[in-house]
Amino acid sequence: MDLQRLRTFREVARELSFTRAAHNLHYSQPTITAQIKGLEEAVGTQLFVRRGNRAVQLTSAGTRLCPYADRILDLVEAARTELHTGR
């Protein structure tokens, strides 16, 4: 699992919108879509249900992935902070 894809997943999950996630992360919408598709391929299941009017909803697998994504990304940030301040 790629960290950038997890960051993108977390933002889409928070916003429930690829468009708003793209804006928040300063990416194009196609980049967001490609990252989510790549993550879905990596985990072997669909993480979002695409609804009309650009809205998305988490699948049950997406809901289960959320706390793991948060923990992984929080641990990465904690490690970076520790390494930076521990010099």
N, C-alpha and C positions, 0 to 999 in steps of 0.2 A: 504494500500500500504506500502510495506516494503522499508525502506530507502536504504538498500543495493541493492535491486533490481532496484531502481531508479538510483543509482550510476552506476550500470552495464548497464542499459538502456542508460544512457547518454553517456557512453564511447563507446558502440557499435554504437550509433547514430552518434557520432563524427567520429569514425574510419570507419564506414560502413563495419566492419569486426569483426566477433566473435573471430577470431584468434588473431588479433592485440589487441583487447580489453582484451582478456585473458592475453596476454603478459604484457600489460600496468598495469593491476590490480593485476598481480601476482597470477592469478587463472588458473585452468585447463580449457580447452575448454568445457568439459562436465558441469563444474560448471556454466560457462557463459550461456550455452544453457538452463540448468535447471532454472537459475534465470530469464531468459527472458520468458521461458514458464510459469513459475509461475506468473510473472507480467501480461502476456497476459491473463492468467486465471482469475487473480484478476480484471482486467479491462474489461474482456469479449470481447476482440477483438484482432486480429492479429496486431502486431506493426511493423513487418518486413516481407518483401518478401525475401525468400532465393533464391538466384541466383546460377547458376553454378560457378565453380572456387572459392568457398568460399566467394563470395561477397554477401552482403545483401543491400536491399534498404528499406527505411522507407515507410510504408503505409501512407495513409492520416491520419489515427488515430495516428500513430507514430509521424508524423510531428506535429500534434496538441498537442501531449503530451510533446514534447520537451521543450517549454517555461515553462510549469508547473513544469516539473522535475527540470529545472534550478532554478526556483524561490523557490521551496520547499527546494532543497539542499542548495541554498544560504542562505535561512532563518535559516536553521539548523546550518550552519557554523557561521552565525552572532550571533545566540543565544549562541553557545558554546564560541565564542570569548568574547561576552559581559559578560557571567557568569565567565569566567576565569579572565578577566581583571578587573571586577567590585568588586573583593574581597577586 
